[in-house]
Structures are given as structure tokens and as C-alpha cells.
Amino acid sequence: MRAKFLAMLLLILPAALAQAQGYGGLGTSAKGFDEVRPERRLSFPADHAQHPGFRIEWWYVTANLQAADGSAMGVQWTLFRQALSPEARGTGWAAGQAWMGHAAVTTVTEHRFAEAFARGGIGQAGVTEDPFEAFINDWSMRSTAPTGQDPLSDLRLVARADDFGYDLSLRAEGPLVLQGNEGYSVKSPQGQASHYYSQPFYTLTGSVTLDGAAIPVTGTAWLDREWSSQPLTGSQTGWDWFALNLPDGARLMAYNLRDADGGAYTPGTYIHPDGRPEPLADGALILTELDRETVAGREIPLRWRLALPAKGIDLTTAPLNAQSYMQVAFPYWEGPIEFTGTHEGVGYLEMTGY
Amino acid sequence: MTILATLLSHWRRKPFQLLALIAGLAVATALWSGVQALNAQARAAYDDAAAVLGGDRFDTLVAPGGVTLANYAALRRAGWRVSPVIEDRLRLPGGRSLRLLGIDVFTLPPTAPGAGAARTEASLASFLSPPYRLIAHPGTAALLPGDLPPPLVDPTLPEGLLIGDIALVQKLANRPGAIDRLILAESQKPGLAPLEQIVGARLTRHPPAEQPELARLTDSFHLNLTAFGLLSFVVGLFIVHATIGLAFEQRRAMARTLLAIGVSRRALMLTVLAELLVLAAIGAALGMALGYLLAAALLEDVTATLRGLYGAEVPGTLSLSPLWWLAGGAMALFGTLVAALSGLWKLSRMPVLATAQPVAWHGVERRQFRVQTVLAALLALGGLGTALWGQGLVAGFALMGAVLMAAALILPTLLALALRAARRFATGPLSEWFLAEARAQMGGLSLALMALLLALAVNIGVGSMVSSFRLTFLGWLDQRLASDLYLRGEDAAQAAAMESMLQARADVDAVLPVQHVDLAHEGFPYELYGIRDNAMYRDSWPLLNAAPDAWDRVADGSGILLSEQFARRFSLGPGDRFAPAGMVSAEVVGIYPDYGNPTGQAITSEATLNRYWSPERLRFAVRTGAPDDVRAALEASFALGPEQLVDQAALKAFSRQIFERTFTVTLALNVLTFAVAGLALLTSLLTLADMRLPQLAPLWAMGLTRARLARLELARALMLALITAFLAIPLGLLVSWILLAVVNVEAFGWRIPQALFPGQWLSLLALAVLSAGLAAALPALRLRRVAPAVLLRIFSDAR
């Protein structure tokens, strides 16, 4: 669940371009944009493409990799879309859509990242439906699936920055997963929500380039798709989001939505190895921060205890690289993690608002 | 300190000398620094304008006819960090227009200045989406019409500039989808495919201009100002030199005494230097203050000229850098030292035991005159060399400087010759004495007379140039603006509707499209117009030099016409071949004057222009016998904006107004230079007056009344001024020839036929005599009232 971006994106593009930082203005009205409705059913491949009537939307891939020598790595590829205002719906240069890309590569010792901005409507950034491609500048997520199959079942993921790049081929080994109630995902006790689905079952091969040297890699990847028009409540200060690959092939998505009064909203989804989602109600997950470390001048909880008693899960997580900080215009922590306890494995963690 | 006090006591006794010295220095500094202030202000404005969006820093990509969206997207998708820019002008009611830049804030390099005001959370949304606010300097924001949303203000932006989202500017400029250039960010990712591989050879990459385009276009204008400032400075230095020289001579006795009582020569020299520094500082301070006032007074005309001629925006309030103050002060100091050099040199070699008799500073200085004549001859030779082999504007001004200096240096010799000639006709001792005295006085007056000569000659020269230009320009304007109405459609559709409506009217003789493309030949910008063959062009379009069948050749596409400055720049003439943008080769069949246009121009046929470029067809020239009816009909059918329909008279008035403004500054400086020369004459006569008493006392003793002596003194000054003024006329004509045939051609690329204006010479003669008379009147008046006792004392003091 990338709940944070619902709120963040409302500000992130203006804020990023404005070179300003910080949260604020969360109460921005969604008036004039399309509304998220519980009765809406998702349909594919149409819903892989953009929903310009909604204010915000993203295509979000994280991947846990191993190099040939067994060393662990992480990769992030993200494309965000934001409608500038409900009135600005022209065409071409006046399309009124803003796009932002984030890309990162994380190793035990390095965390490299880059960001990109573009306006929509002019072929510089956007999502095409057939053939499916999400792109900004020379970064792209393009379908390589044979005709007749879901376009997201096979993807080529490319990003290139000044000092890193990657070119990865992803193959889905399981079905798309609808989050929340048939893809209607509630964000807060007050009822803010988004349309949300995932593809958590990718395996991948390809290469990561660091400082001009290409490193062959293999691994797993997780894609999130989400769109909405409504912000979270003004009192929510940040999020801790987990995507874990359990050893039996099951997946666990969990988030800890922190409130200013010290409380938290903690829904999630247990995804069976066959792809069947089991929504977890608020409170089913117990998330406890273990210790904090200084990252980019902030105190950030890098180790967590994550328990789901109903499934006999009790884990301790640790980051691959504590300094996996996305020092972009709107900064946050995002990087690969390892976990031990009742189960062992790898996953991704994202933390905002520290 | 005592030495300084002793030296300074001289000024206490000769307050007029002190006044002359400080006034001379102040005036010299004022004119120079005033002109520099204007130039600095304008140059800073050009730099600011060029620095917007990093134009002084980033490479750009351009293409004939503009960059396409496909080009841009392809480059971006290949990883190139490029950012699109569209540039246009926003026309305001009242004829003024503002530079309009459309940017893409998503891709604009963060180090490119200009979009700062949009990069705040509060303003970004309103910049990128409705109401699409512009960014402008507060002064410019106030000019915007009410139908635009209130702009975001940014005091760091240059005035006269609007920055908006590219989508908005495309709409305001009525050029949907247009991109004029791509900014290429300094840092690019490694391993990108080469540009040509992505977009072919269509785009060309330009490094940032070393000098802003505006600075290049306006260079000649500023050089003109500088030349005048320098001339005034030199004239002012004549005063300073004359006064300092006199003071040195008069203090010889004092210096000798000081040396005799044991003051070391070194201490004396240092003290004299210190004294000069103090005087220079006072003069400089006054001069800078005056210069500031002068610049402030002329700024409005300068900005109006630059805007009218070049579309350059210069802020209307003077802001001066500390550097300007330093430079002005240094110039004053330097000038003082130069002016004092000969005095200091003499002081350093003065024998301690030389007789204390003050040498008549204006004494027989034949040797000096000879040296001056030789110098003048050398300068004249140098000038001749420059005229024959020199090139460029600087050479033109060097030629003028050489001519003026040579003339000034030879003036005393010429005056002496004139006086010698006059002596043959002298009858009686009094007239002999009158002429001999005039000859003897020349040493002291020669510098002031030189200044007068220069001021007069430059006045005649500049006056003749401006008048010749006015005569030619106004005649040319009448021919050039031969159509009755000039019309512009808001867009192609409206323009087409206007055209068909006009063509259907019986009272419209012709509707001539005015289409052009902006091209560059070897980097020099020019406009290529395509005209429809019409009697209006054949009958009235002014041509300087053309083949007999020029218009037929233009009409069939085989011939092309070039503007004078364009042809001169590339040494093209009838018979040469010229291929616009390498597309269509044609023969140059004629050259036409295009005064006042800083860029080049060429004319081909309508068909040729549209075959290769097909620019938008928005503007028309309309020939009609009933302009008022046609205007009324157009206004009834179309909601015309204020700038869409202009009649011939208004256009002519506007052009004339720009023209008059252009020379306001020149004329003002001209008058000021003249005033400085008058001041030089006055101060010279005043300082000489006291020294004249020993020469006059014997005449008084022999029975001439003081009144008669005073009249003679006055007459002598008038005679010298009159001879000088007569000599100034041929010199002035030479100056005007240099201005018209050398400087103007180099600076603007056009040559104006020289016309003679004897009326101007007469009035200048009168003015010269009047100012000499005024300058001589005060000393004469004093002489008339001098107490007989003072004259008597001359004899008792005589050694």
C-alpha cells in the first residue's frame, strides 16, 4: 500500500518543482476530479493505462536482486502522474498533466537515485495502452507480453541516470492481485480510499550498471498500481510500508499509517501463493519499531518487529543499506530489507514523514 | 603642511583660476561619466536580457521554421536534457510591445534564471494551469492589460519581459505548438546517442552568444555616445590644462623661493601632486554628481530610442554600480595628471637660481607652434592612412579624432598667418598694436580657441549629418510607406476573411500581403519578404541602385532585392548571386535603403517565399482611395485590436518620432560640448585679464582711455573667435563627411547624401561670436573699471 503518496502526490509535484519541502495542505479539495467508488470494478488491460480524471496515479516497481556473486541489491522504478487542476484539461502542451519519475539502485554500500519531471500531452512522459508502455524521458516500463496475454505479464524495465542504470526483464509467475475490497482500498478510519492492485509475483533477469560497469542480476519484483483523487486526513503524519516475499511463495503487504496523536492505522493483505488476497483488518498486524538510526540528518526506525498472529508470523526486519534515502525534491526512505524470525526472506520497506 | 598652505595661497588670490580649474574638471568628468552611465545602464540591461533562462550560458538547438514537437520528444526520449522555449512579443495598446518567453518549468535547467517566481508552492499551480499567470518585473507588470490575470512579480527580472508557461505563450502568440529553440542543459547523461542520429541534420547547435544580440545591434549607438563623451572630456581637459599651466607659471617665483629656503624638490613635487589630487577629487565629485544628473535627464530619450530602434528594454531609473563611480573618479584624476604633466615636468627641472621674473606664459612660443604644426601634419597623415586603409567603426572615429586634433593643433599657426596677413593692411600704430597684441595673446588663448574650433566643427558636422539624414529619411519614408492602410489579422482565418472582404470592395485598389521569414546569413539576422508584383512597388519603392528590369526579375523569382546595410555588410551588389538560406539562388537586381533597421532585409517574390517557407499570412498593405471608408468597414466587420489597423499617417508619425528621439541625445551632447568650449574661452580670458595689465598700462599712460582699451580687448576676442569660427566651417564639413561617408556606413550600413546647410553655419558663427563676446565682456568690464591706481602701480612695481 503506497498510501503516503495519496497525500504526498497532491503536493509532491508542485513542491518538487517549487524546490520546497514538507507536508502541508493535505486538506486540498478533490472537487472537480473523479471520485473513488467502492462499487467500481477494475478491468484489464484498460486499468493499466492512466486515469486522467483522477488527481493522482502511479506505476510503482520495487525489486530484490542478487548479483552473480550472491550479493543482494534493490531496484526502484516509479512513475507518478498528477492532474494540475480540474479545469486544466486541454490537449498537447496544455494537457494539464504533470509526470514525475524516481529511479534507484541500492547495494550494501551504495544507494543511487535520480528523479525526472515532464508535462503530459506531448509524448515526453505518459502511459500508452497498446502497446503498453509507461515512460518518462528515456526511462520506460514496456510490455513484452505476447498478444492475447495480460500486458503486465512480461515487462522490460529501463532507467538510466548519470551514475547508474538498469535494464531488466520481468515475468509474472502469478496473477494480478486486487488490494482491499476488490481493488477498493480504504486509507483511513475516516474513509479515504484509492483504487489499488498489484502484481507481486515477478521474477526477473537483466543487468544493473553502476559507474559504467554492467552487473548481471536475477531476482523478484513487485508492481503496485494505484489512483485516487482524495488525500488522506490532515492528521496523518507519515507511513511505513512493507512488501515481503515469504519463503512459501506467499506475499505480505503491510502498512503502518501513523497519526499525529500517536495512534496508527495498520491494514494489509496476506497474498496466498496462488495469488488469492486475504485483506487484513486494522489491528490484525502488530508493527513495533525496534531502534532508530541517523539517516540524512533524521532519526529513522530502520529495524522493525512485524507480527501477524493469525498466520503465525513474527519477524524482525533489517535494511540492506541503512542509507537508502531518496534525497529527491520530496525526500523519503525506500530500500530493500531482509527479515528473520518465524520466516526468513527479503522485501522492500518505504518510510515517510520522519 | 606649510608648503601646501603656501601653494594653496595662490588659489586664494586667484579665485577665478580655481573656479575655472574645478569647473573644467567637473564639466569634463560630468559629460564623460554621464555618457558612461547611460552606456553602462543599457549594457547591463542587455546582459540581463541575455542572461534570462541562461541564454548567456547554455547551448541552444534551433531549426529553420522552428523545432518540432517530434524533435523535442525524440530528444527527450533519447535521454537528452533539453528544454523548449518559445519567444514572441506581446503587443500593448499604444504601440509598445513586451518580450514574451514561454518556458517548460518541468525541464528548464534549475540553474537557468527567470522562472524563480513560479517555483514556489503557492504560485506554481497558477503558473502551470488556469489562470496561467505570467511572471514580470513589477514595473512591467503594471503595463499589462486588464484582460490578463495579475502576473507574479519578480523584481530580479529585466523590465519589458514576460515569462509564462509555454502553453500559454503559444496561445498568446497565436502559434499553437511552436517551439523556437531548445535549451541544452550543461550536464548530460553519459553515453547518449549523438543529436544528428536522433533528429538528423535539421537542428543546429548554437553556443551561447559571446555578446548579447542586443549589445551587437546597439553597439554603434553606444559608440556614438562614447565618442561624444570623449570629445567633451578632451575639450574639458583643455580648460584644465590651460588653468593648471597658468597656475604653474604664476607660481614659479613661489616655487623658486621655497626651493631656495631649503624645501627639497621631492617634497615640493609631492606637495604639488597632493594639491592636484585634492583639486581633482573635488572636481571629480562635482563632475560625477553633474554626470549623474545629466544621465538621468537624458535617460528617457535614450531608452525611448533603444526601444524604438532596437526593441531593447532599458530600465527608466538609473542604477549605477560602484564601478561607475570608481571609473569616473579615476578618469578625472587621470585627466588632471595628464593636463598637469607639462607643468610638473617644468617644475622638476626648474633651476633654483633662475631669475624670479615670471615668464609671460603666453609669450612668444614659436617653437611650440612649430612642434604643433609638425604634430598636426603627422596626425593628418595618420588620418589619411586610416581613411585609406582603416576598417570598421573604430577606424572611423580614429579618423575623426586625427582630423580634429590636427586641426586644433594647427589652429594657432593658421591664426598667426591670418594676423600676419592682416598686418599688411594695418594703418596706424594703434591697429598695428591691436594685431601684434592679438598675436601675442594667442599663446594664452590658443587652447581655448582650439576648444572653440573643435566644438564649432563638431557642431557643424553633427548638425549637417542630422539634417542630411532628416531630409533623406523623411523623403524615403514618404516613398516607402506608400500604402494607405496596414492591417494585421489575429490569426490566419481572420486574415483570410479580411483579405477576401477587401478584395470584394470597389474602393480598394490593391490588397498586398506582407509576409516574411526571419533568416540569418553567416550569422547576421535578416528578414526575407515576399511581395506581390504591384504598381505601388514599381512606382514608389525607393531603390538606390538597380537593374532596369529589377521589378520584373523579382516578380519572376530570378531576381532579389537587398537592403543597403545588408548588401554593404556582405559586399553584394547588382549582378551578384544570393541564395537565402541556401534554398533559392537569385541574382541581386537592386539595392534599396532601409534606414533605421538594425537587421538586414531582402525582397523576393510572393511565390518564391511561399514555395519554400510559406510563413503565416497575417499582414496586409492596402491601397485605397478611401481609407476612412475602408477603415470603418473593417472595424464594423472585425473586432480589431488597437495595433491591428494602422494608417499611413500614424505610421509615419511614429517613425518620425523614433527618428527625432534618436538624435535628441546627440544634439543635447552637442550643445553641452559647445557650452564647455564657451566656458574654456571665458576662463582663459579671465585668467589672462590680470596678466594683461602690464601690457595695457603703458597705453593707458599714453592717453588711451580705459573704456577704449576695454573695447579694443573685446574686439580682439571677437576677431579671434570669428577667424576661428570661419576656420571651423570647412573642418565641420569634413567632420560631417566623415560621419556620413565613414562612420554611418560602418555603424549602420547606410550612406546618406551630404546636404549643405549654410543657415546652420551662420547661426553657429553668430553663436561663436556671441559666446566669445560674453566671455570677453567680463574682463573688459573689469578693465574699464580698474582703478587708475592699479595701473599706476604697474609702473612702480616694474622691475
Interface residues (C-beta under 8 A of the other chain):
Chain A: L11 P14 A15 L17 A18 Q19 A20 G25 L84 S85 E87 A88 G90 G92 W93 A94 G96 A98 F117 A118 R119 I122 G123 Q124 F135 N137 D138 R160 A161 D162 G212
Chain B: L69 A70 Y72 A73 R76 R77 A78 G79 D104 V105 F106 T107 P110 R119 T120 E121 L124 A125 L128 S129 P130 I166 A167 Q170 K171 P176 G177 S187 K189 P190 G191
